[in-house]
Amino acid sequence: MKGWDRRALKPEAAGQVLRDVGFDRAIDDPEAAHGHFDRQGRLRRVHARYRGGWRVTLKIKADGSGDVSWVRKVKVVRIEVGG
């Protein structure tokens, strides 16, 4: 994202954008969010962090299409195998 400007976003604004594009796993707004803007000032990417470990990324292409992806961070549990 060379040349893109990273800016903090209001969580409620980021939450509304993500709900508008179909991210419906969280009713609440994210805890934190930031966006990347291209040289023309267009929003091109949104990253949001939700309570419960959800991380959401919205990528917006120059033609206005895009995709949204999400992942949930989980604690890894070690299980001893053997005997």
Secondary structure in CASP SS format (residue, H / E / C, confidence):
PFRMAT SS
TARGET T0000
AUTHOR 0000-0000-0000
METHOD secondary structure of the structure
MODEL  1
M C 1.00
K C 1.00
G C 1.00
W C 1.00
D E 1.00
R E 1.00
R E 1.00
A E 1.00
L C 1.00
K C 1.00
P H 1.00
E H 1.00
A H 1.00
A H 1.00
G H 1.00
Q H 1.00
V H 1.00
L H 1.00
R H 1.00
D H 1.00
V C 1.00
G C 1.00
F C 1.00
D C 1.00
R C 1.00
A C 1.00
I C 1.00
D C 1.00
D C 1.00
P C 1.00
E C 1.00
A E 1.00
A E 1.00
H E 1.00
G E 1.00
H E 1.00
F E 1.00
D C 1.00
R C 1.00
Q C 1.00
G C 1.00
R C 1.00
L E 1.00
R E 1.00
R E 1.00
V E 1.00
H E 1.00
A E 1.00
R E 1.00
Y C 1.00
R H 1.00
G H 1.00
G H 1.00
W E 1.00
R E 1.00
V E 1.00
T E 1.00
L E 1.00
K E 1.00
I E 1.00
K C 1.00
A C 1.00
D C 1.00
G C 1.00
S C 1.00
G E 1.00
D E 1.00
V E 1.00
S E 1.00
W E 1.00
V E 1.00
R E 1.00
K C 1.00
V C 1.00
K C 1.00
V C 1.00
V C 1.00
R C 1.00
I C 1.00
E C 1.00
V C 1.00
G C 1.00
G C 1.00
END
